[in-house]
Amino acid sequence: MSTNKKVLLIDDEEDILRLIKTVLKKEGIENVITATTSKEGLVQFQNNNPDIVLLDIMLPDGEGYDVCKQIRNISNVPILFLSAKTEEIDKILGFAIGGDDYITKPFSPKEVAYRVKAHLRRAEYMQAEPLKETKFKAGPFELDEEKAQLTKNGQVIELKPKELGLMKVFLQNKNKVISKEQLYDNVWGEDFFGMDNTVMVHIRRLRERIEDQPSHPQYLVTVKGLGYKLVIEDA
């Protein structure tokens, strides 16, 4: 985890501000911005773009719940509530309006620091996760997974879910032989156990939709004894 993370701590108790800042510093988090009111907290959030927010619920000029709502309108940054309210309904409300954690007072400062680090690691991991590819193209074919739609030379081809799944596997592995077992595992998500007929029936249906002459396939060919291959000639 990067050590230059920014923490925004909003609490009207100076002792708590000092205590949490000290513990976070010992854990390698030195960039801690503090505020003692809702208004000041929102200004600091906008000015500093923190990586995580620790937010007291009872503030002099309003409730931390309202601050959380305003932050959630513009950001998905982790928000950890600090509160003397211990009733279950208060915790449920905190999570319902967008809080990621709820820490009741009195608390262990070291536990707060570890929770902060855990949420920062999780947020860092989510940001680093690559975007899932949703469009797959090869030759005349393009599959848009979000629209559940296949086109051939720009013309829409109606496919059923399993046929779309098969086409996705073939587009991801153009010109590669894919066994029936691999197809079944990827599309059905189950152990193969000799489901040859199921795969063969769906391959036949897929050919009927994508080939000009299904009985003499140009694209989706059988590789005897091995499986199937989507043949795409490079331009």
N, C-alpha and C positions, 0 to 999 in steps of 0.2 A: 504494500500500500504506500502511495506517495505521502511524504511527510509535509508537503506544502498545502495540505487541505485546510480550508477555512471553516471555522465553527462559529455560528451566531448563537449566543446565549442570551435569552431574554428572561430576566427575573428581577424583581424589585428588592430582593434581599442581598445586600452587598456582601455579607458573609458567604452566601452560597456562590456568588459570582467569583469571589477570590478563591474559594476552596476548589471549585470545578476547574478554574483556569490553572491552578497549581498542579492538580492531578493530571490534567490533559497534557501540560507541559512535560511532566515526568514521563508520560507515555509517548513523547515525541511530537505532540500536536501543539505547536506554539502560536499559530495564527488564530486567536480567539477574539472575536468581536463581541462586545457586550452592549446591552440596552436594558433600561429599567422600566420602560413603558411600552404599550402597544404601538403608539405613534412612532416612537424612536426606533422600535424594533423593525417596523416596516420600512422606515427610511434607511436603516442600516442594511436591510435585506436588498433593497433596490440598488444601493450604492456599492455593495461589496460582493453580491452574488455568491453567498456561502455554499459550501458543499453539504452542510447539515445544519439543522436548527434544533436547539434545546429551548423549549418554550414552557414557561410557567402558565398555569391556567388563570390564576387570580392576580391580575395586574391593576395598578392604581387607576388606569383610565379605561378599563374594560376587561374582557375575558380573552384568554389565549385562544379559545375556540374561534373567535372572530378573526384573529390574526392568522390562524391556520387556514381558514376558508379563503382569505385574501391571497395568501401565498399559493394555495392550491390552484387558484385561478390562473397563475402564471408559471408555476414550476412544480416538478415532481420530486424536488429535493427531499431527502428523509427528514421527518419531523418527529422529535421525541418530546412528549409531554412530561413536565415535572409538576407534580401536584400533591397537595396535602389532602385532596379528596380521594377517599379510598373506596367509595361505593361502586358497585359493579356498573351501575347505570352511567356513572361519570366516565369510566373506562370505555364502555361501549360507545358512548357519544364521541369520545376522542378518536376512536378508530373509525367510526362511521363518517366523520367529516374529513378524514384523510390523514390522521396520525399514523405513524409507523411503529410507535412504541409508547408505553405509558409507565412512568417510574414514579412511585409514591414516596412522599417525604414522611419521615426521615429516610434517607437512602445512604448506601455506601458509595462514597465518591469514586472509589476504584471500580465498582460495578458500573457506574455511569460511564466512566472512561472506556471500559471494555465494550459496553453496548454501543457507544459512539464509534469505536473502531470497527466493530462488527458490521454496523450499518454502512460505514464508509467503504469497507471491503466489498460488501454486496453491491452497492451502487457503482463502484469502480468496475466490478465484474460485468454488470449489466451493460455499462457503457462500452466495454471492450468487446462484447458479444457481437459478431458480425450480423448484419441484416440478412434475414432469410431470403434467398432468391425465390421469386414467384413467377418469373417468366423464363421459358426454355425454348430455344430456337435452334433448328437444324434444317438445312435445305429449304423446302417449301413450307415446312411446318413451324408453327409457333403456338405454344401452350401458355395460357395465362391462368395460373393456379387460382388467383384471387377471384377471377370471373368464372372459373371452372369451364374454360372455353378453349377449343382447339381450332386453329385456322390452317388451311392449306392454300397457299398462294392468295392469302387474304380472304378466302371464303370460309365462313363458319361451318364446322362439321359437328353435328350433335353427337355427343358421346355420353355414355352412362358412367357413373363414378369409377367402377373398376377399370373400364376402358381408358378413362383419363389417367388413372394410376399407372396402367401399363405403358401408356404413351409417354408419361413423364419419365419412367425408368429408361425407356428406349432413347428419348431425346438427351437424357443425361449421359448416355453411354453409346452414342452413335458409332456405328461401324464396329461395335464390340459384341461378341457372342454372349448372350445372357441365358443361363440355364432356366429350366422350368422351376427348379427349386428356388433359385434367386428371385424370380418373378413372383412366386407365391409368397415368399418371405417378405418381400418389399411391399406388395400390394395388398395382400390379405393379412399380413402380420401374424401368421400362424405357421406352425411346423408343416412341412410339405406332406409327409406320409403318403406319397404316391398319388397326389391329386392331379395326375396328368390330364385327365379328361376336363377338369374345371379350367385349367390353363388353356388347353387346346380350344375349347369352346369360345373363350373370351378372345383368344388370338384370331379365330375365324371371324368373329363379329367385328373386331377392330379392323381387320383387312377389308371387310365389306364396306367400311366407312371411309377408309383412307386410300384404298387402291382403286385404280381405274378398272383393273381386271383382277378381282380377288383370287381367282383360281390360278393366276400367273402373276404373283406379287412382284412389284418393282422395288418396293421399299422394305416391307416387313417380310424377310425371307427366313426359311427354315434352314438351319445348319444341322444336317442329319447326325443324330446321336449326341448332339451337344446342346441345342436350344434354338434361340432365335436371334436375329440381328437386324437392326434398322440400318439399311444401306443408304448412305448419303454421300453423293459424289461431290467433292470440293470443287467450287467454281474456279 
